[in-house]
């Protein structure tokens, strides 16, 4: 995916998305009225609690040391973007949503990110031709070809996705490949 080529506006549709929080992986359908990638774009450092999310037909499963079974819910609410590590999807409608909100982010940087117990690999996009995203402007940054692994205990891959966003508040650091 190359950011910058704005596609024609289409009616927003629900699409399958996954949200990784510090302790859970939530899979469900995005609510089209306020899509997750739009909420991520709108979230800033001054008020990371401002935006909430809802997922329909959600499956919630722990990804850490919590000894809980996965559960299904008709509607799952995420009260803020603060503890969201990443949100991602392989659904083509997700790409449309990402492009419509992040169209100025055209410069790719291949990165490895440490975010708590997670390692996130992929390509992050910036609006600056010479530098990775300025996280003082946006709390999240768009990503492509994402691979997420849990590092606690034995390293274990927990997710892969074509498109998504990463939360800089959850990062302990990152490296840009040359």
Secondary structure, DSSP 8 states (H G I E B T S, - for coil): --TT-----------EEEEEESSEEEEEEE-GGG-HHHHHHH--GGGTTS--EEEEEEEEEE-SS-----EEEEEEEE--STTEEEEEE--HHHHHHHHHH-TT--EEEEEEEEETTEEEEEEEEESSSSSS--TTT-SEEEEEEEEEEE-SSS-EEEEEEEEEEEEGGG-SEEEE--
